[in-house]
């Protein structure tokens, strides 16, 4: 269980500007497009002839994360990763981020430093500059808002609306692992709530725990697609679940789809966790969400090229809109896809 009330430095002793200066004193800008970073009323960014993409994600305590089992450093890392993932999903390269954070009095300076340690580690790994943000107090809990800014040539930008009939449907990595990790953490939390003397049993589940607590944006897949000279016809990152996110592409592109259950990549630990919970692992992969894998479509003639990209699988194809959106099960039964993934405004 996380303890953010441990004795430490009261943030009020620094004040807002002192806190910002303290947390950002070691930040160094990497990109020439970052003309001015933290320290003025606004950042200055110059992309010259490139197209700019901008995305924002909000993480709220009790909605998007539970501090009982989420390490603060991991949370800071995740806040950056989920935002740059959206930039990669546009087939663009993230360059800058801004971070705004609202904190309550129960957090010490050391606790906030942990969050920023994760933020800075992610910025280094994804080669993005932290160029601004805001800090304020909160009466209800921790809130982190990140805006990511990226660049791309106009001809390389990829939208959800470009899928065409007969395009191949591809996905990176494997699906359902983050949801499996969440189910494990929630199970152990319930056990702890009922008996605080019981220690959590997380043995043998390192992979699915990391997928939930410290997800990776697929920078490598973005780079491999560029190396292969493949510009996807449509793309989205899997944040709400394969079913929901594929249907976003179909809706925006005005097409249908057919995917095959046996082709959807699922890790062994995800299988194992589903068995422990007496659940179908396909439920994890179709509806779990938070995998942040890249789901994209390419023309049929790119089959050989995309098959050569490590950690990418073809799982189906695009059809006429009139044919609907279907999953073909291992028993060769067609089931209509339902958008049953994460809904951020559902009560």
C-alpha positions as CSV (number, residue, x, y, z in Angstrom):
1,X,0.0,0.0,0.0
2,X,1.3,3.4,-1.0
3,X,1.9,5.9,1.9
4,X,2.1,9.5,0.8
5,X,1.7,10.8,4.3
6,X,5.2,9.8,5.4
7,X,7.3,12.5,6.9
8,X,8.8,14.7,4.3
9,X,9.1,18.3,3.0
10,X,5.9,20.3,3.0
11,X,5.4,21.6,-0.5
12,X,3.9,24.9,0.9
13,X,7.5,25.9,2.0
14,X,8.5,26.2,-1.7
15,X,5.5,28.0,-3.1
16,X,4.2,27.4,-6.7
17,X,7.2,28.9,-8.6
18,X,9.7,27.5,-6.2
19,X,8.2,24.0,-6.7
20,X,8.3,24.4,-10.5
21,X,11.9,25.6,-10.4
22,X,12.8,22.7,-8.1
23,X,11.2,20.0,-10.3
24,X,12.5,21.3,-13.6
25,X,16.0,22.5,-12.7
26,X,17.7,19.5,-14.4
27,X,15.6,19.6,-17.6
28,X,17.6,20.2,-20.8
29,X,16.0,20.7,-24.2
30,X,17.0,18.2,-27.0
31,X,15.2,19.5,-30.1
32,X,16.0,22.5,-32.2
33,X,12.2,23.0,-32.6
34,X,12.0,23.7,-28.8
35,X,13.0,27.4,-29.0
36,X,12.0,28.1,-25.4
37,X,10.9,25.8,-22.6
38,X,10.0,26.1,-18.9
39,X,10.5,29.5,-17.4
40,X,8.3,32.0,-19.3
41,X,4.6,32.6,-19.9
42,X,4.6,30.1,-22.8
43,X,6.9,27.7,-24.6
44,X,8.0,28.6,-28.1
45,X,8.1,25.9,-30.7
46,X,9.1,26.2,-34.4
47,X,8.3,23.3,-36.8
48,X,8.9,25.3,-40.0
49,X,7.4,23.2,-42.8
50,X,6.1,20.3,-40.8
51,X,2.6,19.6,-39.7
52,X,1.9,19.8,-36.0
53,X,-0.2,17.3,-34.0
54,X,-1.4,18.0,-30.5
55,X,-3.0,15.6,-28.0
56,X,-4.0,15.8,-24.3
57,X,-4.8,13.1,-21.7
58,X,-6.1,13.6,-18.2
59,X,-5.3,11.1,-15.4
60,X,-7.5,11.4,-12.2
61,X,-6.9,9.6,-9.0
62,X,-9.7,7.1,-8.3
63,X,-10.7,7.0,-12.0
64,X,-7.6,6.3,-14.0
65,X,-5.3,5.0,-11.2
66,X,-5.4,3.8,-7.6
67,X,-2.5,4.9,-5.4
68,X,-2.9,1.9,-3.2
69,X,-1.0,-0.1,-5.8
70,X,0.4,2.4,-8.3
71,X,4.0,3.6,-7.6
72,X,4.3,7.3,-8.1
73,X,7.3,7.0,-10.4
74,X,5.4,4.5,-12.6
75,X,2.5,6.9,-12.7
76,X,4.6,9.8,-13.9
77,X,6.1,7.5,-16.6
78,X,2.7,6.3,-17.7
79,X,1.3,9.9,-17.9
80,X,3.9,10.6,-20.6
81,X,3.7,7.2,-22.4
82,X,0.0,7.3,-23.0
83,X,0.2,10.8,-24.6
84,X,3.2,10.1,-26.9
85,X,1.3,6.9,-27.9
86,X,-1.4,9.1,-29.4
87,X,1.2,11.0,-31.4
88,X,2.6,7.7,-32.8
89,X,-0.9,6.7,-33.6
90,X,-1.0,9.6,-36.0
91,X,2.2,8.3,-37.6
92,X,3.9,11.4,-36.2
93,X,7.0,11.9,-34.0
94,X,6.5,13.4,-30.5
95,X,8.8,16.3,-29.7
96,X,7.5,18.2,-26.7
97,X,5.2,17.7,-23.7
98,X,3.6,20.0,-21.1
99,X,2.7,18.6,-17.7
100,X,0.1,20.1,-15.3
101,X,-0.4,18.6,-11.9
102,X,-2.9,19.2,-9.1
103,X,-1.8,17.9,-5.6
104,X,-3.4,17.7,-2.2
105,X,-1.8,18.4,1.1
106,X,-1.2,14.7,1.8
107,X,1.6,14.7,-0.8
108,X,5.1,15.7,0.3
109,X,7.8,17.3,-1.9
110,X,9.5,13.9,-2.0
111,X,6.3,12.2,-3.3
112,X,6.0,14.8,-6.1
113,X,9.7,14.3,-6.9
114,X,8.9,10.6,-7.5
115,X,6.2,11.5,-10.0
116,X,8.6,13.8,-11.8
117,X,11.4,11.2,-11.8
118,X,9.0,9.0,-13.8
119,X,8.1,11.9,-16.1
120,X,11.7,12.7,-16.8
121,X,12.6,9.0,-17.4
122,X,9.8,8.7,-20.0
123,X,10.8,12.0,-21.6
124,X,14.4,10.6,-22.0
125,X,13.2,7.3,-23.4
126,X,10.8,8.8,-25.9
127,X,13.2,11.7,-26.7
128,X,10.7,14.5,-25.9
129,X,11.3,17.9,-24.3
130,X,9.3,19.0,-21.2
131,X,8.6,22.6,-22.1
132,X,5.9,23.8,-19.7
133,X,2.8,23.1,-17.6
134,X,1.2,24.2,-14.4
135,X,0.9,23.2,-10.7
136,X,-2.0,23.8,-8.4
137,X,-3.6,22.5,-5.3
138,X,-6.4,19.9,-5.1
139,X,-9.0,19.3,-2.5
140,X,-10.0,15.8,-3.8
141,X,-6.9,13.9,-5.0
142,X,-4.1,13.8,-7.5
143,X,-4.6,14.9,-11.1
144,X,-2.1,14.9,-13.9
145,X,-2.7,16.4,-17.3
146,X,-0.2,16.0,-20.1
147,X,-0.3,17.6,-23.6
148,X,2.0,16.1,-26.2
149,X,3.1,17.9,-29.4
150,X,4.6,16.2,-32.4
151,X,5.5,16.7,-36.0
152,X,5.1,14.9,-39.3
153,X,5.2,15.5,-43.1
154,X,1.7,16.0,-44.4
155,X,2.0,12.9,-46.7
156,X,2.9,10.7,-43.8
157,X,0.1,11.7,-41.3
158,X,-2.3,8.9,-40.7
159,X,-5.9,9.3,-39.5
160,X,-8.6,7.0,-38.4
161,X,-10.6,7.8,-41.5
162,X,-8.4,6.3,-44.2
163,X,-9.1,2.6,-44.1
164,X,-10.2,1.1,-47.5
165,X,-12.0,-2.1,-48.4
166,X,-9.6,-5.1,-48.6
167,X,-7.0,-3.4,-46.4
168,X,-5.2,-5.6,-43.9
169,X,-5.8,-5.1,-40.2
170,X,-2.6,-5.2,-38.2
171,X,-1.7,-4.9,-34.6
172,X,1.6,-4.7,-32.7
173,X,2.6,-6.7,-29.7
174,X,-0.1,-8.6,-27.8
175,X,-3.4,-7.6,-26.3
176,X,-5.2,-8.0,-23.0
177,X,-2.1,-8.0,-20.8
178,X,-2.8,-4.6,-19.2
179,X,-6.3,-5.6,-18.3
180,X,-5.0,-8.9,-16.8
181,X,-2.6,-6.9,-14.7
182,X,-5.4,-4.6,-13.5
183,X,-7.5,-7.6,-12.6
184,X,-4.7,-9.1,-10.5
185,X,-4.1,-5.8,-8.7
186,X,-7.8,-5.3,-7.9
187,X,-8.0,-8.9,-6.7
188,X,-5.1,-8.5,-4.3
189,X,-6.5,-5.1,-3.1
190,X,-9.8,-6.8,-2.2
191,X,-8.0,-9.5,-0.3
192,X,-5.9,-6.8,1.6
193,X,-9.1,-4.8,2.4
194,X,-10.6,-7.9,3.9
195,X,-7.5,-8.9,5.8
196,X,-4.7,-6.2,6.1
197,X,-2.4,-8.9,7.5
198,X,-2.4,-10.8,4.2
199,X,0.5,-10.0,1.9
200,X,-0.3,-9.6,-1.8
201,X,0.7,-12.6,-4.0
202,X,2.1,-11.2,-7.3
203,X,4.6,-13.9,-8.0
204,X,5.0,-14.9,-11.6
205,X,3.1,-12.0,-12.9
206,X,5.8,-9.4,-13.6
207,X,4.9,-8.9,-17.3
208,X,1.2,-8.2,-16.9
209,X,1.9,-5.9,-13.9
210,X,4.4,-3.8,-15.9
211,X,1.9,-3.6,-18.8
212,X,-0.7,-2.1,-16.5
213,X,1.6,0.1,-14.3
214,X,4.3,1.1,-16.8
215,X,3.0,0.8,-20.3
216,X,5.2,1.3,-23.4
217,X,4.3,3.5,-26.3
218,X,5.3,1.7,-29.5
219,X,8.0,4.1,-30.8
220,X,9.7,1.0,-32.2
221,X,6.8,0.1,-34.4
222,X,6.5,3.7,-35.7
223,X,10.2,3.6,-36.6
224,X,9.9,0.2,-38.3
225,X,7.0,1.3,-40.4
226,X,9.1,4.3,-41.6
227,X,12.1,2.0,-42.3
228,X,9.8,-0.2,-44.4
229,X,8.3,2.8,-46.2
230,X,4.9,1.8,-45.1
231,X,2.4,4.6,-44.4
232,X,-0.7,3.0,-42.8
233,X,-4.1,3.9,-44.4
234,X,-5.5,4.3,-40.8
235,X,-4.2,3.9,-37.3
236,X,-5.2,4.2,-33.6
237,X,-3.6,3.1,-30.4
238,X,-5.4,0.4,-28.4
239,X,-6.4,2.4,-25.3
240,X,-10.1,1.4,-25.0
241,X,-9.9,-2.2,-26.2
242,X,-9.4,-3.8,-29.6
243,X,-13.2,-4.0,-30.2
244,X,-13.9,-0.4,-29.4
245,X,-10.8,1.0,-31.1
246,X,-11.3,-1.0,-34.3
247,X,-14.9,0.2,-34.5
248,X,-13.6,3.8,-34.2
249,X,-11.6,3.2,-37.4
250,X,-14.6,1.5,-39.1
251,X,-16.9,4.4,-38.1
252,X,-14.6,7.1,-39.3
253,X,-13.6,5.3,-42.5
254,X,-17.2,4.2,-43.2
255,X,-16.2,0.5,-43.6
256,X,-16.7,-2.8,-42.0
257,X,-14.2,-5.3,-40.7
258,X,-13.6,-9.0,-40.1
259,X,-11.0,-10.2,-37.6
260,X,-10.0,-13.7,-36.5
261,X,-9.9,-14.7,-32.9
262,X,-7.1,-17.2,-33.5
263,X,-4.9,-14.5,-35.0
264,X,-5.2,-12.0,-32.1
265,X,-1.9,-12.1,-30.2
266,X,-2.2,-12.9,-26.5
267,X,0.7,-13.4,-24.1
268,X,1.0,-16.6,-22.0
269,X,0.7,-14.6,-18.7
270,X,-2.6,-13.1,-19.9
271,X,-3.8,-16.6,-20.7
272,X,-2.7,-17.7,-17.2
273,X,-4.5,-14.8,-15.4
274,X,-7.7,-15.4,-17.4
275,X,-7.7,-19.1,-16.3
276,X,-7.1,-18.1,-12.6
277,X,-10.1,-15.8,-12.8
278,X,-12.3,-18.3,-14.8
279,X,-12.6,-15.9,-17.7
280,X,-12.1,-16.1,-21.4
281,X,-8.8,-14.6,-22.4
282,X,-10.4,-13.2,-25.6
283,X,-12.5,-11.0,-23.4
284,X,-9.3,-9.5,-22.1
285,X,-7.9,-8.9,-25.6
286,X,-11.1,-7.6,-27.1
287,X,-12.4,-5.4,-24.3
288,X,-9.5,-4.8,-21.9
289,X,-7.8,-1.6,-23.1
290,X,-4.7,0.2,-21.9
291,X,-2.4,-1.9,-24.0
292,X,-1.3,1.1,-26.1
293,X,-0.4,-1.2,-29.0
294,X,-0.7,0.3,-32.5
295,X,-3.7,-0.9,-34.5
296,X,-3.5,0.0,-38.2
297,X,-4.5,-0.9,-41.7
298,X,-2.3,-1.2,-44.8
299,X,-3.1,-2.0,-48.5
300,X,-3.3,-5.7,-49.4
301,X,-0.1,-5.4,-51.5
302,X,1.8,-4.5,-48.4
303,X,1.2,-8.0,-46.9
304,X,4.8,-9.3,-47.4
305,X,6.4,-6.1,-46.1
306,X,4.3,-5.8,-43.0
307,X,4.7,-9.5,-42.2
308,X,8.5,-8.9,-42.0
309,X,8.1,-6.3,-39.3
310,X,8.9,-7.8,-36.0
311,X,6.1,-7.9,-33.4
312,X,3.3,-7.1,-35.9
313,X,0.5,-9.5,-36.7
314,X,-2.2,-9.4,-39.4
315,X,-5.5,-10.2,-37.7
316,X,-8.1,-9.5,-40.3
317,X,-9.2,-7.3,-43.2
318,X,-11.5,-4.4,-44.0
319,X,-14.9,-5.1,-45.7
320,X,-17.7,-3.1,-47.1
321,X,-19.6,-1.1,-44.4
322,X,-22.8,-3.0,-45.3
323,X,-21.2,-6.3,-44.1
324,X,-20.7,-4.9,-40.5
325,X,-18.0,-5.6,-38.0
326,X,-17.4,-9.2,-37.1
327,X,-15.1,-11.5,-35.1
328,X,-14.6,-15.0,-36.5
329,X,-14.2,-17.4,-33.5
330,X,-11.9,-20.4,-33.3
331,X,-15.0,-22.5,-34.1
332,X,-15.5,-20.5,-37.3
333,X,-18.6,-18.7,-36.0
334,X,-19.1,-15.1,-36.9
335,X,-20.0,-12.8,-33.9
336,X,-20.8,-9.1,-34.3
337,X,-18.2,-6.9,-32.5
338,X,-19.5,-4.8,-29.6
339,X,-17.8,-1.7,-28.2
340,X,-17.4,-3.0,-24.7
341,X,-14.1,-1.4,-23.8
342,X,-13.3,1.4,-21.4
343,X,-15.8,4.3,-21.3
344,X,-14.3,7.3,-19.5
345,X,-17.7,9.0,-18.9
346,X,-19.6,5.9,-17.8
347,X,-20.7,6.1,-14.1
